[in-house]
Structure formats: C-alpha cells, structure tokens
Amino acid sequence: MPAPKEMDSALTNLPLRIGAYVPDDLLEDWFAPGTGMNPPSKTALAEAAAYGRQFECEFKYYPERKEGVFWKWVPAI
C-alpha cells in the first residue's frame, strides 16, 4: 500500500523545521511491503527517503524511537 494522499499533502505543506513522524510499521507497509520490519528493511528506508525528496523533505530513521521523520531542511541555521 503506498503512502496515503494525505501524506503527500502534509509533506507538500510542511512548514520549515517541523517534522512529520511515521512509525516503522507504516514505513514498511507504505514503502516496501513484505520486506521485513524490526527494524524496517534498507529498501523501505531508501524508498522513504526518495519519497521525501519528491516534496523537498529530508528523511531519517530513528531505531530507538521506531519511527522515521520527514522534515524540510533550512539552510544557514
């Protein structure tokens, strides 16, 4: 199942320096179903990063929190 259209809208309209947090089970479901979780597969994380770039967002996975974060980078801060 791909990321919902509401996520496209959220990332399009995401203010600078504000994050959108996605639990790791959804990362796997949205970006690489069936590839494994706990932690999410490298494929799922790579696809999530590519998805974020479509909306000019950075992406990082935090294993200790079991979630990925999308945000818009602010230069010169």
TAURZI-V176546 format. One line per field, one symbol per residue. phi: phi as a letter, one per 30 degrees, with the letter a starting at -180 (. if undefined). psi: psi as a letter, one per 30 degrees, with the letter a starting at -180 (. if undefined). burial: I if it has 9 or more other C-alpha atoms within 8 Angstrom, else O. A space follows every 50 residues. Layout:
BEGIN
phi->???
psi->???
burial->???
END
This chain:
BEGIN
phi->.dededdeddddcddeiccccbddddedddcaeicjbidedddddddddd deddcicdbbccddchacbcacdcdic
psi->klklfeeeeeeegklkgkljkklfeeeeeefikgfllhllleeeeeeeee eeffghklkkkjeffhllkklkkjlh.
burial->OOOOOOOIOIIOOIOOOOIIOIIIOOIIIIIIIOIIIOOIIOIIIOIIIO OIIOIOIIIOIIOOOIIIIIIIOOOOO
END
